[in-house]
Amino acid sequence: MTAAGIASGLESALHLVRRKVSADVAVRAEEVLEYQTRGTPGSTAWSWSSPV
């Protein structure tokens, strides 16, 4: 598996942690790294809400 760039490298590393260890450990790693992977449950980084 290869990845180029900072964001894709983090995404790839967290994907491997999620697959090989657990989603809980991957979420904890996101917190330590202060990074939110796209699609993380509860993440608001990539959500959009319609203005009312």
MODELLER restraints for C-alpha pairs under 7 A, 6 or more apart:
rsr = mdl.restraints
at = mdl.atoms
rsr.add(forms.Gaussian(group=physical.xy_distance, feature=features.Distance(at['CA:3:A'], at['CA:9:A']), mean=5.22, stdev=0.5))
rsr.add(forms.Gaussian(group=physical.xy_distance, feature=features.Distance(at['CA:3:A'], at['CA:12:A']), mean=6.76, stdev=0.5))
rsr.add(forms.Gaussian(group=physical.xy_distance, feature=features.Distance(at['CA:11:A'], at['CA:37:A']), mean=6.22, stdev=0.5))
rsr.add(forms.Gaussian(group=physical.xy_distance, feature=features.Distance(at['CA:14:A'], at['CA:26:A']), mean=5.68, stdev=0.5))
rsr.add(forms.Gaussian(group=physical.xy_distance, feature=features.Distance(at['CA:17:A'], at['CA:26:A']), mean=5.64, stdev=0.5))
rsr.add(forms.Gaussian(group=physical.xy_distance, feature=features.Distance(at['CA:18:A'], at['CA:26:A']), mean=5.30, stdev=0.5))
rsr.add(forms.Gaussian(group=physical.xy_distance, feature=features.Distance(at['CA:30:A'], at['CA:36:A']), mean=5.76, stdev=0.5))
rsr.add(forms.Gaussian(group=physical.xy_distance, feature=features.Distance(at['CA:38:A'], at['CA:46:A']), mean=6.55, stdev=0.5))
